[in-house]
């Protein structure tokens, strides 16, 4: 069973700061004094320059890192006090890069998403110990991400777009309430970028998932997200709708450069292009 969230708020971040070397008090904060809510059922985009703290924030939300100060709550509970198995049933993470050491097939990889729901220790449980429910959930995740036809292939033999859909399927097999995505369109060609954006939108709609999406691509954030949070040097510069955040003034303040922002011809949302 996942941790219950309120109808309006999925996660609350309250004055969270973090740095990697706590034994060096003068070291700059990776993220500093962050406070915001992740609303239930929304896609929240996180953008900002390299080194602004985006990926570290995602790891904090996933419970992979502990805040140096402040608190992150899932429902009414601090995630630091939630059992790791239970937390993994509520929050799933798709990392930017997936390094495969062993030659697992697509079906085996997706089934790994069921480990948080297995009884007993995580150690000593392997492929082949699944229940009928595990198999059904994994198959459903593969159907939703359109990778059923790839089930018997090795993940290492897939294209970048296929591999990314498999990683999302593995995350969905966890039956999460919240999906955290770190640069899901990185290194993909435009066709696969469109596929992943459409998949995220469909999963939000059909599964009522709450999604936090880290992206370098401002147009992906503008077109795919309900709200966008802009980070710079580990601090929030602005958070709001794409219309409120994706402006020439905000982008100049965050990225230090001038760009052209106009309305997308189909969606009407902000579209960012480089000046001529």
C-alpha positions in Angstrom: 0.0 0.0 0.0 1.3 3.5 -0.9 1.5 6.4 1.5 -1.8 8.3 1.3 -1.6 11.9 0.0 -4.1 14.7 0.5 -6.4 15.5 -2.5 -4.6 18.8 -3.1 -1.0 18.2 -2.2 1.2 15.3 -3.1 4.5 16.5 -1.4 5.5 19.4 0.7 9.0 20.8 0.7 9.6 23.0 3.8 12.8 25.1 3.9 15.1 22.3 2.6 18.8 22.9 2.3 21.4 20.3 1.3 25.1 20.1 0.5 27.3 17.1 -0.2 30.1 17.8 2.2 28.6 18.6 5.6 32.1 18.5 7.1 32.9 21.7 5.2 30.7 24.4 6.7 31.8 27.0 4.2 31.0 24.9 1.2 28.2 26.3 -1.0 24.7 24.8 -0.6 23.6 22.5 -3.4 20.1 23.6 -2.8 19.2 26.2 -0.2 16.0 27.1 1.7 13.6 25.6 -0.8 9.9 25.7 0.0 7.2 24.6 -2.4 4.3 22.1 -2.8 3.9 19.5 -5.5 0.2 19.4 -6.3 -1.5 16.1 -6.6 -2.0 15.2 -10.3 0.1 17.9 -11.8 3.3 17.8 -13.9 5.8 20.1 -12.2 8.8 21.0 -14.4 12.1 21.9 -12.8 14.5 23.9 -15.0 17.7 25.8 -14.5 21.3 26.0 -15.7 23.9 23.3 -15.1 24.7 23.1 -11.4 21.5 24.7 -10.2 20.6 21.7 -8.1 17.9 20.1 -10.3 19.1 16.5 -10.1 20.0 16.8 -6.4 16.5 18.1 -5.7 15.0 15.1 -7.4 17.1 12.7 -5.3 16.0 14.6 -2.2 12.3 14.1 -3.2 13.0 10.4 -3.8 14.5 10.0 -0.4 17.9 9.0 -1.9 19.5 12.0 -0.2 18.7 13.4 3.3 18.2 17.2 3.7 20.9 19.0 5.8 18.0 21.0 7.2 14.3 21.3 6.6 11.7 18.6 5.8 10.0 16.9 2.9 6.6 15.4 3.6 4.7 12.8 1.6 1.1 13.2 2.8 1.5 13.9 6.5 4.7 12.0 7.0 8.3 13.1 6.7 9.9 10.9 4.0 12.9 10.4 6.3 10.6 8.4 8.7 9.0 6.2 6.0 10.2 2.7 5.5 12.1 2.3 2.3 9.8 -0.4 0.9 6.8 1.8 1.6 8.4 4.9 0.1 9.3 2.9 -3.1 5.6 1.9 -3.4 4.7 5.6 -3.5 7.6 7.3 -5.4 9.3 5.9 -8.5 12.3 7.4 -10.1 13.5 7.3 -13.7 17.2 8.3 -13.7 18.8 10.3 -16.5 21.2 7.4 -17.3 20.7 3.6 -16.8 23.8 1.5 -16.7 23.1 -2.2 -17.2 25.8 -4.4 -15.8 24.0 -7.8 -16.3 22.2 -8.9 -19.5 18.6 -8.5 -18.4 15.7 -8.7 -20.8 13.0 -6.0 -21.0 10.5 -8.2 -19.1 13.0 -9.0 -16.4 13.9 -5.3 -16.1 10.2 -4.2 -15.8 9.6 -7.0 -13.2 12.3 -5.4 -11.0 9.8 -2.6 -10.4 7.8 -5.1 -8.3 10.6 -5.6 -5.7 9.1 -3.0 -3.3 5.9 -5.1 -3.1 7.6 -8.3 -2.3 7.5 -9.7 1.2 10.6 -10.1 3.3 14.1 -8.8 2.5 15.0 -7.3 -0.9 18.1 -9.6 -0.9 17.7 -13.2 -2.0 14.6 -12.5 -4.2 15.1 -12.9 -7.9 13.4 -13.2 -11.2 11.0 -16.2 -11.0 9.6 -15.5 -7.6 6.8 -13.2 -8.9 3.2 -13.6 -8.0 0.4 -13.5 -10.5 -0.3 -9.9 -9.4 3.3 -9.0 -10.0 3.2 -10.4 -13.5 -0.1 -8.6 -14.3 1.2 -5.3 -13.1 4.4 -5.6 -15.1 2.5 -6.6 -18.2 0.2 -3.6 -17.8 3.1 -1.3 -17.4 4.6 -2.7 -20.6 1.3 -2.3 -22.4 1.0 1.3 -21.4 4.6 2.1 -22.5 4.3 0.0 -25.7 7.2 -2.3 -25.0 5.4 -5.6 -24.9 6.8 -6.6 -28.3 10.3 -6.0 -26.8 9.8 -8.2 -23.8 12.3 -10.9 -24.8 15.0 -8.5 -26.0 18.0 -7.4 -24.0 17.8 -3.9 -22.7 21.4 -3.3 -23.9 20.3 -3.9 -27.5 17.6 -1.3 -27.5 17.6 2.2 -29.0 17.6 5.2 -26.6 13.9 5.8 -27.0 13.0 2.2 -26.5 15.3 2.0 -23.4 13.7 5.1 -21.9 10.2 3.6 -22.3 11.4 0.4 -20.6 12.7 2.5 -17.6 9.3 4.2 -17.4 7.6 0.9 -17.5 9.8 -0.4 -14.7 8.8 2.7 -12.6 5.1 2.2 -13.4 5.3 -1.5 -12.2 6.0 -0.1 -8.7 2.4 1.3 -8.8 3.6 4.8 -7.6 1.6 7.8 -6.7 4.5 10.1 -7.8 6.8 9.7 -10.8 10.2 11.5 -10.7 11.8 11.9 -14.1 15.4 13.2 -14.5 16.0 14.5 -18.1 13.8 11.8 -19.7 14.3 13.3 -23.2 18.1 13.7 -22.9 20.1 12.2 -25.8 16.9 11.3 -27.7 16.1 12.4 -31.3 13.0 14.6 -31.8 10.8 11.6 -32.7 11.5 9.8 -29.4 11.2 13.1 -27.6 7.7 13.5 -28.9 6.9 9.9 -27.9 8.1 10.4 -24.4 6.2 13.7 -24.0 3.0 12.1 -25.2 3.5 9.1 -22.9 4.0 11.4 -19.8 0.8 13.3 -20.7 -1.2 10.1 -21.1 0.1 8.6 -17.9 -0.8 11.7 -15.9 -4.3 11.7 -17.4 -5.0 7.9 -17.2 -3.2 7.0 -14.0 -3.7 10.3 -12.3 0.0 10.3 -11.6 1.8 13.3 -10.1 4.9 13.9 -12.1 8.1 16.0 -11.3 10.0 16.4 -14.5 13.6 17.8 -14.6 14.5 19.1 -18.0 17.1 21.3 -19.7 14.7 21.8 -22.6 12.6 24.9 -21.8 10.2 24.1 -24.6 9.5 20.6 -23.2 8.8 22.2 -19.8 6.6 24.9 -21.3 4.5 22.5 -23.5 4.4 19.5 -21.1 4.1 20.9 -17.6 1.3 22.5 -15.6 3.8 24.5 -13.6 7.5 25.3 -14.0 10.0 25.9 -11.2 13.1 27.8 -12.1 16.3 27.2 -10.1 19.5 29.1 -10.0 22.4 28.4 -7.6 20.2 26.1 -5.6 17.5 28.6 -5.0 14.0 29.1 -6.4 13.8 32.1 -8.7 10.2 31.6 -9.8 7.5 29.0 -9.8 4.2 29.2 -11.6 2.4 28.4 -14.9 4.5 28.4 -18.1 3.0 31.7 -19.0 4.2 33.2 -15.7 7.7 31.7 -15.7 8.8 31.3 -19.3 9.4 35.0 -20.1 12.4 36.9 -21.5 12.9 38.6 -18.2 12.9 35.4 -16.1 15.2 33.6 -18.6 17.6 36.5 -18.6 17.7 36.4 -14.8 18.2 32.7 -14.6 20.4 32.0 -17.6 22.0 35.3 -18.2 21.1 35.6 -21.9 18.5 37.1 -24.1 16.1 34.8 -26.1 13.0 35.2 -28.1 9.8 34.1 -26.4 6.6 33.9 -28.5 3.3 31.9 -28.5 3.4 28.4 -29.8 1.1 28.3 -32.9 -0.9 25.3 -31.6 -0.9 25.4 -27.8 -0.5 29.1 -27.3 2.1 28.4 -24.6 5.5 30.1 -24.5 8.0 29.0 -27.1 11.7 29.8 -26.7 14.1 30.3 -29.6 17.5 31.7 -29.9 17.8 35.3 -31.4 18.9 35.6 -35.0 
